[in-house]
């Protein structure tokens, strides 16, 4: 949360954040010359020691544009919401939690989007001639004068966090843009020739304002703000449906007229570098788009259908998002210890397996972040490079140019690597090179698409790798899934019944929680996802079984005797902790 403007109007006295006596002429705002830090101590939000730590950090760094509030939040002593509440209380203004507040759409329309973004404000309610405006800088007189001049209304400032305001701006103005764009597109049909003209540099301004261009841009923006991983643009006989995948579930975003579909798909194909004249075969492409200051790497796939081309867009964040630590992967303490042992091995193969979108790349990146040291040469081969990791040499696959996984790996092994990460073992050649690299003294990390850890080992053998080579090189396998987390605000407790006890592997009923739905979770009952894991770590006995062509069942049984906890066991534990629901247990592990 950035309180830059507020703090610029404040005086630093004795290294305390003090707000000078000030009165906003028609908002009734009055503040005394009182240190906010000390006030937070009195309220029990921080201790004296923590206050001194914040003041010391502030004094030491003296970063321009960074003030007391930024430091206390950055150090993790309070959240931005908690700090905003304290600030609002001290300033005598109302605090509004925009994540729960139902914003008045008519109020939003009163303030132009450009002004809202410029000042980080959003109008949230309107009563007669009074316009309530959320801001993170309620003492900035000039902001409200601008709003008053444009709207002709009396402005009532309320305090909200910058993050919540930014999200509210994106969410509310984007939906308005969609409505206006759809009206424009309906009234002004745009041909493929018109869309293709976007490639002409002298038409840049006209193109950016073209309705179909705005629609394509807005769809990606809205999807990103919803936390979506994929966008599905699906043509049918009478309409085109646009859905997004949020927390693993497809949710309908909107429906548009089928006359818009060709123009929309053409626009997406152009910016993705596809051939717009070819509609008979599948195509792949990619582009980048900046949304709320985050650069997105967007992968696009087109597939001819009966009613037109279906477009699926995968949204990937780039190096703007920090790499997770291995402690943040959601592993149980038991699995975490096993994972740590595996990545400390000097050579061998570690495989992470699971379906598409199960968090395999996140796990690999976390491991690389832990392994990347100044004295180690880490090289990766990926398609695509999803996150940039400082200190890691990352290689991008380019199949069209002949830069395949296998070709890249052959060259990488001549680059004196200590650790090699292969994005995916897609074919026998890639798997064989990876296995041989592990045998010759390298630590190799990679992924496969299998249902559980035991079947991963058999898959390698089925790909043509000799079982003795798999047994010799394999350190371990991590199978994972993502399960949805129950919304903490609305989840409801009840006792488990006999069927649920059987699923959980227990004898007597225990308290469990089920989803309900509220404004915080968009009435889904869930808020976010966490990973569940199943780890098989190879020892001498298990390696012997693999070399002797043991079956999936035999490998799984032996692994369990050696302490492997199945995915079902992991998610059952989360159910009994109240983290997720029985429905999620069934959905993610019913076949295991």
Secondary structure, DSSP 8 states (H G I E B T S, - for coil): ---HHHHHTSEEETTEEE---EEETTTTEEE-S-BHHHHHHHTTSS-HHHHHHHHHHHHHH--TT--HHHHHHHTTSS-HHHHHHHHHHHHT--B--TTT----HHHHHHS-HHHHHHHTEEEEEEETTEEEEEES-TT-HHHHHHHHHHH-SEEEEEE--HHHHHHHHHHHHHHHHHHHHHHHHHHS---HHHHHGGG-GGGHHHHHTSHHHHHHHHHHHHHHHTTEEEEEEEE-SSEEEEEEEETTEEEEEEEEEHHHHHHHHHHHHHHTT--TT--SS-EEEEEEEEETTEEEEEEEEEEEETTEEEEEEEEEE-TTS----GGGS---HHHHHHHHHHHT-SSEEEEEE-STTSSHHHHHHHHHHHH--TT--EEEEESS--S--TT-EEEE-BGGGTB-HHHHHHHHTTS--SEEEES---SHHHHHHHHHHHHTT-EEEEEE--SSHHHHHHHHHHTT--HHHHHHHEEEEEEEEEEEEE-TTT-EEEE--HHHHHHHT-SS--EEEE----GGGTTSSEEEEEEEEEEEE--HHHHHHHHTT--HHHHHHHHHHTT---HHHHHHHHHHTTSS-HHHHHHHHTT-
